[in-house]
Amino acid sequence: MKLLPLIVIRPEPGNAATIAAARERGLHAIGYPLFRIEPTRWSVAEGRFEAILAGSANIFRHGGPQLDALKHLPVIAVGEATASAARAADFTVVRTGEGGLQPVVETLAPGTYLRLAGEDRVTLAPPPGVRIETAVVYAARPVPLPDELVAVLARPAVVLLHSGAAAKHFRQQCERTGITRESLYLACLAPRIAALAGDGWGDLRIADSRTDSDLLELGRRMCQTM
């Protein structure tokens, strides 16, 4: 059985990690990062914080020297990849979630928390007694579809979408280059991402949970059955 190619457009180093995991599953995975991660100018907020809320490993890769002033704070990480990056940056991780930051936030003890985040981020709804201050420490800058990828997408393929920004940018680039959507199949990490991707695709499905593993499993099934 011939499998459809799996296209990964997330920025590095996540792109290479997803490609490696996909190939371990026997998939024909091809990486084309359509974003470049860059640090932003930010400063440490004043006040007392219970912990850092971290929704991406990019926080610790691109946060810069400002992070040094925060190493006394424990880290609540969205997932294991983020937790590993925090530990590598000499932070103490006290909790690791699964399936997004919102489920974690809903269980926080009352107090004020510092959220370190990227420009593209999900809005959190804290429970009563929980206050969240946000500092934007990095941004994902989109890049155009390379001609090589345009040629690949002229044929049927499955595309993994890890973020809302990726969904929006990919849709706009397909419109710009005249790529036919009907032959492309999108595997989305969350409902918000699927909504931003729009309609007109050959198929669009959402992972069972907000983990890279479940998204990759969805992509595997779509490569086999589309």
N, C-alpha and C positions, 0 to 999 in steps of 0.2 A: 504494500500500500504506500503510495507516494504522499508524503505529508506536505502541507502548505508551509512556506517559510514563516518564521516568527520574527517580527521586527521589534526591536527594543530601542526607544528614543530617549530614555531618561538620561540625565547627565552622568558623567563619571564622578566617582568610581563605581557608583551603583550599576551603571550600564554593564561594565565588565563582569560584575558579580552575577547579575541576572543572566547574562549570556552563558557564563560558565555553568550555572545551575541548569539552564535550559538544555545545554548540550549533554549534560549528565543524564538527562531524561531522554536522550536520543533525538532531540529536535534540531531542525536546521535553523539555528538562531543567528540573526545578523544584527549587529549593533550600529546605530547611527545616532549618536547623541545630538539632540536638537536644542540643548540648553548648555550654557556655560555658567558655572557658579562663580559669583564674585562677592567679596566682602562689601559691606556697606559701612558708612560712618555711623557709629553709635556710641553711646556712653552708658555707663552703669547708672541705673536709676537709684535715687536716694530712698532710704527707708529700710525697714526690717522685713525680711522675707523668710517664710517657712522653708521654702525649697525652690529649686529651679524646675520649671516644666519644659521639657525638651522634646520637640516633635520631629527632629531630624538629626542625623549624624553630621550634617553640614554645619550645624551650630558650632561644633567643637573643631571641625576642620577649618572653618573660615572666620571664627569669632574674633581672632586676633588677640593682642596683649590685654585687652579689656577683660578677658576671661579670668586673668590672674586674680583680680579683686573679688571674684565670686567663688573661689575654690573652697571656701569655708562652708558653702551651702550644699546640702544634699541634692541629688538629682533624681527627679521622677521622669523616666524615659518612656517614650511611646512604644518602643519595641527593643529587641535584643541588639539590632545593628546600632541604634542610637546609644544604648547602654554601653556597648563595647567602645564606641568612639569617646564617650564620656570618661570611661575608665582609662583609656589611652591618653587622655588629656589630664590625668591625675585628679579627676573628680570622683566622689563617692556616690554610687548609685544605690538608692534605698528602695526603689520600686521600679519594676519593668512591666509595662502594660502590654495589651494585645488588642488590636482592632481600633486604633485611633485614640486621641487624647480625651475626647469627650467622656467615654466611660470611666476613665481615671479621674477626671475632674469631678464627676458626680459623687465620688466617694471621698473627696478630700476633707480633712478636718478644717474647721473654721480658721481663717487667717489670710494673710496676703502672700501671694506667690508671684514669682518672676518668670514670665514666659519668654524664652528666647526663641525666635522664630525667623522664617523667611518672609519675603514680601507677599508671596502667595501662600495663604494659610486659611485654615478652617476657623470660622467664628465659634468660640466656645461659650457655653451657657453654664456658668458656675452656680452652684446651689446657694441658698441663703447663708450668709456668714463667710463666704469665700470671695476674696477679691483678687483679681489677676491684673498685674501690670505687664505690658508687653514691650519688648525691645527687638527691633528688626536688625538682625546681624548679618544677613546675606540675602542675595537676590539671584534668581535664575534668569539669565539673559537669553532670550530666544535667538536662534540662528536659522537662516533659511534652509529649506530642503536642498541638499546637494543634488546635482544632476544624476549621480549614481543611484540615489534613493528614489528619485522620480522614476527612473527606468525600472527599478525593482517593483515599485508600486503600480506599474502599468499591468502587472499580472496579479492574480489573487494572492492574498497574504493575510496573516493575522498580526495585528498591531497591539502591543501592550501599552496601556495608558495608566501611569502611576499618579498623576496629579491633574487638578483642574486646569492649571496653566498648560500642561502638555496637551490636554484634550482640545482646548481652545486654539492653541497655536497650530496643532496638527490639522484641525479643520480648516483654519484660515489658509494654511499653506497648500492644502489640497485644492481649495477654491482658486488660489492664485495660479497654480500650475496646471489646472484643468484635469487633475487626476479623477478618474471615475470612482465614485464611492461604492457603487454596487458590488464591486469585486473585492472590497476590503472588509475585514471582520475585526471588530474592536473588542478587546478584553479590558474591562475597566475595574479599577481597584475599589470604587465606591459609587453610590448613586449620583452624587454631585458631579463626579467626573463624567458619567454617562450623559447627564443633562447638558453639560457644556460641550460635549462632542456633537450634539445635534442629531438629526436623523438623515436618512437616505443611504445608510451603510448596508452592506450585504447582511450583516447581523451585528448586534451589540449586546454584550452580556456583562453581568456584574459578578465579581468574585464573592464567594460565600462569606469571607471575612476580610478585613483590611490588613492582610499580611501578604508579603511578596510571595510566600510559598503558595497560598491559595490562588493568587493571581496567576502565577506560573502554571499551576495545575489546570486552571480554567483555559489558559492559552494552549496547553498541551491537548486538552480535549477538543478545542476548536480546530487546531491544526489537523487533527485526525478525522474530524467529521464534516468540516465545511466543504 
